[in-house]
Amino acid sequence: MLALIEAAGWPIWPIILASILALAIVFERFYTLRRVQVLPLGLLEQTVEKLRKQGITPEVLRALAEGSPLGRVLATGLRNVQSTREVMKESLEEAGRLVAHDLERYLNSLGTIASVAPLMGLLGTVVGMVDIFGSQSPTGGNPAVLAHGISVALYNTAFGLIVAIPSLIFYRFFRARVDAFLVEMEQQAVMLVEIVHGERK
């Protein structure tokens, strides 16, 4: 592996750095965007049951808000339980926007890496081609310099694509997961509003 890096020359180092960042983001997002972490099963039903039996105390609201992103949205709605339907719905929408921002954290960075990695590989290709043409002289070229220029050009292109393709796949995967979570969260928030205002049992 070290021989490949040496053959690719200095342009490979930004690509390696981008691959490390992409890998860190992927692992972090896999851990953070677990369904049980974002949308705990039965949380809405448990919250409604507590609301009907004992009311919502500040301690319950705090625990709910700190437990999960869905809990944050539901806690915001319950803080406005005495307000009109419109006020409660607006507060839920505002909380939903904040939660969506948190769920989408680092995804733009991952998308940027997916877009930029091939360009960094192209930069390495250009550097390799410059080495190739720089090694030529009227009496002929140095085969060692020519081979080095070709390896710089090809290795950087390959490494750039190796980083970009998985980054793009994971970016699309996480974006779809966040969108699905937000749709389900919105449905549960609407159900909470309807239950509180007597439109649903």
KELUM-983299 format. One record per residue (C-alpha): residue number from 1; residue in three letters; chain; x, y, z. Coordinates in Angstrom, 3 decimals. Example, Ala and Ser with C-alpha at 12.3 -4.5 7.8 and 13.67 -1.06 7.14 Angstrom:
# residues 2
<num: 1 residuo: ALA cadena: A px: 12.300 py: -4.500 pz: 7.800>
<num: 2 residuo: SER cadena: A px: 13.670 py: -1.060 pz: 7.140>
END
This chain:
# residues 201
<num: 1 residuo: MET cadena: A px: 0.000 py: 0.000 pz: 0.000>
<num: 2 residuo: LEU cadena: A px: 2.839 py: 2.350 pz: 0.894>
<num: 3 residuo: ALA cadena: A px: 4.433 py: 1.618 pz: -2.477>
<num: 4 residuo: LEU cadena: A px: 1.202 py: 2.660 pz: -4.217>
<num: 5 residuo: ILE cadena: A px: 1.097 py: 5.913 pz: -2.254>
<num: 6 residuo: GLU cadena: A px: 4.713 py: 6.636 pz: -3.115>
<num: 7 residuo: ALA cadena: A px: 4.028 py: 5.864 pz: -6.779>
<num: 8 residuo: ALA cadena: A px: 1.037 py: 8.206 pz: -6.807>
<num: 9 residuo: GLY cadena: A px: 3.104 py: 11.157 pz: -5.574>
<num: 10 residuo: TRP cadena: A px: 2.079 py: 14.139 pz: -3.457>
<num: 11 residuo: PRO cadena: A px: -1.377 py: 14.661 pz: -5.079>
<num: 12 residuo: ILE cadena: A px: -2.597 py: 11.489 pz: -3.340>
<num: 13 residuo: TRP cadena: A px: -2.427 py: 13.023 pz: 0.157>
<num: 14 residuo: PRO cadena: A px: -5.502 py: 15.295 pz: -0.176>
<num: 15 residuo: ILE cadena: A px: -7.427 py: 12.278 pz: -1.481>
<num: 16 residuo: ILE cadena: A px: -6.317 py: 10.178 pz: 1.497>
<num: 17 residuo: LEU cadena: A px: -7.385 py: 12.965 pz: 3.859>
<num: 18 residuo: ALA cadena: A px: -10.785 py: 13.152 pz: 2.110>
<num: 19 residuo: SER cadena: A px: -11.186 py: 9.369 pz: 2.448>
<num: 20 residuo: ILE cadena: A px: -10.481 py: 9.527 pz: 6.206>
<num: 21 residuo: LEU cadena: A px: -13.038 py: 12.325 pz: 6.650>
<num: 22 residuo: ALA cadena: A px: -15.628 py: 10.439 pz: 4.581>
<num: 23 residuo: LEU cadena: A px: -15.075 py: 7.267 pz: 6.598>
<num: 24 residuo: ALA cadena: A px: -15.445 py: 9.149 pz: 9.892>
<num: 25 residuo: ILE cadena: A px: -18.695 py: 10.780 pz: 8.717>
<num: 26 residuo: VAL cadena: A px: -20.115 py: 7.443 pz: 7.532>
<num: 27 residuo: PHE cadena: A px: -19.417 py: 5.735 pz: 10.868>
<num: 28 residuo: GLU cadena: A px: -20.780 py: 8.701 pz: 12.847>
<num: 29 residuo: ARG cadena: A px: -23.970 py: 8.879 pz: 10.768>
<num: 30 residuo: PHE cadena: A px: -24.538 py: 5.106 pz: 11.000>
<num: 31 residuo: TYR cadena: A px: -24.345 py: 5.406 pz: 14.782>
<num: 32 residuo: THR cadena: A px: -26.466 py: 8.556 pz: 15.058>
<num: 33 residuo: LEU cadena: A px: -29.156 py: 7.696 pz: 12.512>
<num: 34 residuo: ARG cadena: A px: -30.245 py: 4.416 pz: 14.072>
<num: 35 residuo: ARG cadena: A px: -34.012 py: 4.086 pz: 14.053>
<num: 36 residuo: VAL cadena: A px: -34.173 py: 3.213 pz: 17.749>
<num: 37 residuo: GLN cadena: A px: -32.188 py: 6.375 pz: 18.476>
<num: 38 residuo: VAL cadena: A px: -34.266 py: 8.743 pz: 16.309>
<num: 39 residuo: LEU cadena: A px: -37.778 py: 7.238 pz: 16.456>
<num: 40 residuo: PRO cadena: A px: -38.113 py: 5.046 pz: 19.564>
<num: 41 residuo: LEU cadena: A px: -40.871 py: 2.485 pz: 19.121>
<num: 42 residuo: GLY cadena: A px: -44.102 py: 3.363 pz: 20.920>
<num: 43 residuo: LEU cadena: A px: -42.894 py: 6.763 pz: 22.146>
<num: 44 residuo: LEU cadena: A px: -46.034 py: 8.613 pz: 21.011>
<num: 45 residuo: GLU cadena: A px: -48.326 py: 6.079 pz: 22.687>
<num: 46 residuo: GLN cadena: A px: -46.340 py: 6.236 pz: 25.946>
<num: 47 residuo: THR cadena: A px: -46.411 py: 10.040 pz: 25.872>
<num: 48 residuo: VAL cadena: A px: -50.178 py: 10.172 pz: 25.290>
<num: 49 residuo: GLU cadena: A px: -50.727 py: 7.675 pz: 28.105>
<num: 50 residuo: LYS cadena: A px: -48.694 py: 9.814 pz: 30.523>
<num: 51 residuo: LEU cadena: A px: -50.590 py: 12.903 pz: 29.383>
<num: 52 residuo: ARG cadena: A px: -53.947 py: 11.262 pz: 30.127>
<num: 53 residuo: LYS cadena: A px: -52.985 py: 9.627 pz: 33.421>
<num: 54 residuo: GLN cadena: A px: -50.871 py: 12.162 pz: 35.247>
<num: 55 residuo: GLY cadena: A px: -50.460 py: 15.151 pz: 32.979>
<num: 56 residuo: ILE cadena: A px: -47.109 py: 16.391 pz: 31.696>
<num: 57 residuo: THR cadena: A px: -44.665 py: 17.570 pz: 34.338>
<num: 58 residuo: PRO cadena: A px: -41.462 py: 19.530 pz: 33.652>
<num: 59 residuo: GLU cadena: A px: -39.431 py: 16.420 pz: 34.548>
<num: 60 residuo: VAL cadena: A px: -41.313 py: 14.324 pz: 31.996>
<num: 61 residuo: LEU cadena: A px: -40.868 py: 17.021 pz: 29.341>
<num: 62 residuo: ARG cadena: A px: -37.141 py: 17.240 pz: 30.051>
<num: 63 residuo: ALA cadena: A px: -36.677 py: 13.472 pz: 29.844>
<num: 64 residuo: LEU cadena: A px: -38.731 py: 13.338 pz: 26.656>
<num: 65 residuo: ALA cadena: A px: -36.768 py: 16.155 pz: 24.991>
<num: 66 residuo: GLU cadena: A px: -33.406 py: 14.638 pz: 25.916>
<num: 67 residuo: GLY cadena: A px: -34.307 py: 11.098 pz: 24.897>
<num: 68 residuo: SER cadena: A px: -34.529 py: 11.327 pz: 21.110>
<num: 69 residuo: PRO cadena: A px: -35.172 py: 13.707 pz: 18.194>
<num: 70 residuo: LEU cadena: A px: -38.821 py: 12.576 pz: 18.082>
<num: 71 residuo: GLY cadena: A px: -39.026 py: 13.226 pz: 21.819>
<num: 72 residuo: ARG cadena: A px: -37.790 py: 16.787 pz: 21.248>
<num: 73 residuo: VAL cadena: A px: -40.586 py: 17.397 pz: 18.745>
<num: 74 residuo: LEU cadena: A px: -43.266 py: 15.866 pz: 20.980>
<num: 75 residuo: ALA cadena: A px: -42.011 py: 17.773 pz: 24.032>
<num: 76 residuo: THR cadena: A px: -42.275 py: 21.035 pz: 22.102>
<num: 77 residuo: GLY cadena: A px: -45.862 py: 20.214 pz: 21.173>
<num: 78 residuo: LEU cadena: A px: -46.759 py: 19.324 pz: 24.757>
<num: 79 residuo: ARG cadena: A px: -45.357 py: 22.608 pz: 26.043>
<num: 80 residuo: ASN cadena: A px: -48.050 py: 24.268 pz: 23.896>
<num: 81 residuo: VAL cadena: A px: -50.812 py: 21.814 pz: 24.783>
<num: 82 residuo: GLN cadena: A px: -53.028 py: 24.588 pz: 26.166>
<num: 83 residuo: SER cadena: A px: -52.628 py: 26.696 pz: 23.005>
<num: 84 residuo: THR cadena: A px: -54.767 py: 26.608 pz: 19.896>
<num: 85 residuo: ARG cadena: A px: -54.270 py: 23.944 pz: 17.239>
<num: 86 residuo: GLU cadena: A px: -52.505 py: 26.463 pz: 14.958>
<num: 87 residuo: VAL cadena: A px: -50.035 py: 27.580 pz: 17.630>
<num: 88 residuo: MET cadena: A px: -49.279 py: 23.994 pz: 18.604>
<num: 89 residuo: LYS cadena: A px: -48.776 py: 23.004 pz: 14.981>
<num: 90 residuo: GLU cadena: A px: -46.442 py: 25.950 pz: 14.337>
<num: 91 residuo: SER cadena: A px: -44.339 py: 25.051 pz: 17.369>
<num: 92 residuo: LEU cadena: A px: -44.098 py: 21.457 pz: 16.153>
<num: 93 residuo: GLU cadena: A px: -43.032 py: 22.614 pz: 12.683>
<num: 94 residuo: GLU cadena: A px: -40.336 py: 24.834 pz: 14.151>
<num: 95 residuo: ALA cadena: A px: -39.032 py: 21.997 pz: 16.329>
<num: 96 residuo: GLY cadena: A px: -39.139 py: 19.708 pz: 13.291>
<num: 97 residuo: ARG cadena: A px: -36.940 py: 22.092 pz: 11.304>
<num: 98 residuo: LEU cadena: A px: -34.351 py: 22.123 pz: 14.102>
<num: 99 residuo: VAL cadena: A px: -34.412 py: 18.340 pz: 14.353>
<num: 100 residuo: ALA cadena: A px: -34.076 py: 18.032 pz: 10.561>
<num: 101 residuo: HIS cadena: A px: -31.015 py: 20.278 pz: 10.693>
<num: 102 residuo: ASP cadena: A px: -29.451 py: 18.026 pz: 13.335>
<num: 103 residuo: LEU cadena: A px: -30.252 py: 14.834 pz: 11.430>
<num: 104 residuo: GLU cadena: A px: -28.676 py: 16.242 pz: 8.254>
<num: 105 residuo: ARG cadena: A px: -25.450 py: 17.185 pz: 10.052>
<num: 106 residuo: TYR cadena: A px: -22.291 py: 16.326 pz: 8.060>
<num: 107 residuo: LEU cadena: A px: -24.280 py: 15.098 pz: 5.044>
<num: 108 residuo: ASN cadena: A px: -23.331 py: 18.161 pz: 2.997>
<num: 109 residuo: SER cadena: A px: -19.688 py: 17.497 pz: 3.869>
<num: 110 residuo: LEU cadena: A px: -20.029 py: 13.914 pz: 2.673>
<num: 111 residuo: GLY cadena: A px: -21.672 py: 15.096 pz: -0.548>
<num: 112 residuo: THR cadena: A px: -18.884 py: 17.621 pz: -1.063>
<num: 113 residuo: ILE cadena: A px: -16.240 py: 14.897 pz: -0.669>
<num: 114 residuo: ALA cadena: A px: -18.116 py: 12.774 pz: -3.225>
<num: 115 residuo: SER cadena: A px: -18.033 py: 15.699 pz: -5.671>
<num: 116 residuo: VAL cadena: A px: -14.488 py: 16.888 pz: -5.024>
<num: 117 residuo: ALA cadena: A px: -12.620 py: 13.549 pz: -4.844>
<num: 118 residuo: PRO cadena: A px: -12.726 py: 12.950 pz: -8.641>
<num: 119 residuo: LEU cadena: A px: -11.486 py: 16.507 pz: -9.174>
<num: 120 residuo: MET cadena: A px: -8.578 py: 15.871 pz: -6.819>
<num: 121 residuo: GLY cadena: A px: -7.856 py: 12.708 pz: -8.801>
<num: 122 residuo: LEU cadena: A px: -7.959 py: 14.787 pz: -11.973>
<num: 123 residuo: LEU cadena: A px: -5.461 py: 17.194 pz: -10.436>
<num: 124 residuo: GLY cadena: A px: -3.129 py: 14.250 pz: -9.835>
<num: 125 residuo: THR cadena: A px: -3.639 py: 13.189 pz: -13.440>
<num: 126 residuo: VAL cadena: A px: -2.657 py: 16.656 pz: -14.667>
<num: 127 residuo: VAL cadena: A px: 0.404 py: 16.677 pz: -12.399>
<num: 128 residuo: GLY cadena: A px: 1.410 py: 13.278 pz: -13.801>
<num: 129 residuo: MET cadena: A px: 0.982 py: 14.495 pz: -17.363>
<num: 130 residuo: VAL cadena: A px: 3.094 py: 17.553 pz: -16.619>
<num: 131 residuo: ASP cadena: A px: 5.827 py: 15.227 pz: -15.325>
<num: 132 residuo: ILE cadena: A px: 5.583 py: 13.157 pz: -18.481>
<num: 133 residuo: PHE cadena: A px: 5.877 py: 16.133 pz: -20.841>
<num: 134 residuo: GLY cadena: A px: 8.533 py: 17.754 pz: -18.668>
<num: 135 residuo: SER cadena: A px: 10.703 py: 14.656 pz: -18.969>
<num: 136 residuo: GLN cadena: A px: 10.772 py: 14.827 pz: -22.749>
<num: 137 residuo: SER cadena: A px: 13.749 py: 16.363 pz: -24.494>
<num: 138 residuo: PRO cadena: A px: 14.893 py: 16.650 pz: -28.125>
<num: 139 residuo: THR cadena: A px: 17.164 py: 13.633 pz: -27.606>
<num: 140 residuo: GLY cadena: A px: 14.440 py: 11.490 pz: -26.062>
<num: 141 residuo: GLY cadena: A px: 12.820 py: 10.940 pz: -22.698>
<num: 142 residuo: ASN cadena: A px: 13.924 py: 9.328 pz: -19.480>
<num: 143 residuo: PRO cadena: A px: 11.954 py: 6.055 pz: -19.134>
<num: 144 residuo: ALA cadena: A px: 11.980 py: 6.205 pz: -15.317>
<num: 145 residuo: VAL cadena: A px: 10.511 py: 9.725 pz: -15.253>
<num: 146 residuo: LEU cadena: A px: 8.006 py: 8.724 pz: -17.926>
<num: 147 residuo: ALA cadena: A px: 6.878 py: 5.711 pz: -15.866>
<num: 148 residuo: HIS cadena: A px: 6.623 py: 7.841 pz: -12.714>
<num: 149 residuo: GLY cadena: A px: 4.440 py: 10.408 pz: -14.510>
<num: 150 residuo: ILE cadena: A px: 2.120 py: 7.691 pz: -15.799>
<num: 151 residuo: SER cadena: A px: 1.792 py: 6.139 pz: -12.336>
<num: 152 residuo: VAL cadena: A px: 1.013 py: 9.530 pz: -10.783>
<num: 153 residuo: ALA cadena: A px: -1.649 py: 10.156 pz: -13.414>
<num: 154 residuo: LEU cadena: A px: -3.359 py: 6.773 pz: -13.179>
<num: 155 residuo: TYR cadena: A px: -3.150 py: 6.137 pz: -9.443>
<num: 156 residuo: ASN cadena: A px: -4.603 py: 9.524 pz: -8.541>
<num: 157 residuo: THR cadena: A px: -7.507 py: 9.090 pz: -10.937>
<num: 158 residuo: ALA cadena: A px: -8.228 py: 5.643 pz: -9.510>
<num: 159 residuo: PHE cadena: A px: -7.945 py: 6.736 pz: -5.868>
<num: 160 residuo: GLY cadena: A px: -10.176 py: 9.739 pz: -6.515>
<num: 161 residuo: LEU cadena: A px: -12.893 py: 7.475 pz: -7.912>
<num: 162 residuo: ILE cadena: A px: -12.432 py: 4.922 pz: -5.126>
<num: 163 residuo: VAL cadena: A px: -13.175 py: 7.669 pz: -2.584>
<num: 164 residuo: ALA cadena: A px: -15.950 py: 9.396 pz: -4.571>
<num: 165 residuo: ILE cadena: A px: -18.133 py: 6.405 pz: -5.449>
<num: 166 residuo: PRO cadena: A px: -18.732 py: 5.058 pz: -1.901>
<num: 167 residuo: SER cadena: A px: -19.075 py: 8.610 pz: -0.567>
<num: 168 residuo: LEU cadena: A px: -21.839 py: 9.336 pz: -3.066>
<num: 169 residuo: ILE cadena: A px: -23.592 py: 6.037 pz: -2.304>
<num: 170 residuo: PHE cadena: A px: -23.561 py: 6.704 pz: 1.451>
<num: 171 residuo: TYR cadena: A px: -24.625 py: 10.325 pz: 0.933>
<num: 172 residuo: ARG cadena: A px: -27.714 py: 9.180 pz: -0.990>
<num: 173 residuo: PHE cadena: A px: -28.391 py: 6.419 pz: 1.538>
<num: 174 residuo: PHE cadena: A px: -28.272 py: 8.742 pz: 4.558>
<num: 175 residuo: ARG cadena: A px: -30.265 py: 11.443 pz: 2.766>
<num: 176 residuo: ALA cadena: A px: -33.042 py: 8.930 pz: 2.035>
<num: 177 residuo: ARG cadena: A px: -32.973 py: 7.683 pz: 5.639>
<num: 178 residuo: VAL cadena: A px: -33.265 py: 11.218 pz: 7.038>
<num: 179 residuo: ASP cadena: A px: -36.151 py: 12.007 pz: 4.666>
<num: 180 residuo: ALA cadena: A px: -37.990 py: 8.846 pz: 5.772>
<num: 181 residuo: PHE cadena: A px: -37.448 py: 9.709 pz: 9.444>
<num: 182 residuo: LEU cadena: A px: -38.755 py: 13.239 pz: 8.932>
<num: 183 residuo: VAL cadena: A px: -41.909 py: 12.027 pz: 7.166>
<num: 184 residuo: GLU cadena: A px: -42.665 py: 9.589 pz: 9.988>
<num: 185 residuo: MET cadena: A px: -41.880 py: 12.223 pz: 12.609>
<num: 186 residuo: GLU cadena: A px: -44.282 py: 14.639 pz: 10.912>
<num: 187 residuo: GLN cadena: A px: -47.030 py: 12.012 pz: 10.913>
<num: 188 residuo: GLN cadena: A px: -46.588 py: 11.366 pz: 14.639>
<num: 189 residuo: ALA cadena: A px: -46.583 py: 15.101 pz: 15.389>
<num: 190 residuo: VAL cadena: A px: -49.872 py: 15.515 pz: 13.493>
<num: 191 residuo: MET cadena: A px: -51.326 py: 12.583 pz: 15.437>
<num: 192 residuo: LEU cadena: A px: -50.319 py: 14.270 pz: 18.702>
<num: 193 residuo: VAL cadena: A px: -52.098 py: 17.481 pz: 17.683>
<num: 194 residuo: GLU cadena: A px: -55.247 py: 15.542 pz: 16.744>
<num: 195 residuo: ILE cadena: A px: -55.220 py: 13.563 pz: 20.005>
<num: 196 residuo: VAL cadena: A px: -54.705 py: 16.663 pz: 22.155>
<num: 197 residuo: HIS cadena: A px: -57.499 py: 18.542 pz: 20.397>
<num: 198 residuo: GLY cadena: A px: -59.922 py: 15.633 pz: 20.553>
<num: 199 residuo: GLU cadena: A px: -59.925 py: 14.819 pz: 16.855>
<num: 200 residuo: ARG cadena: A px: -58.427 py: 11.362 pz: 17.373>
<num: 201 residuo: LYS cadena: A px: -58.710 py: 8.863 pz: 20.207>
END
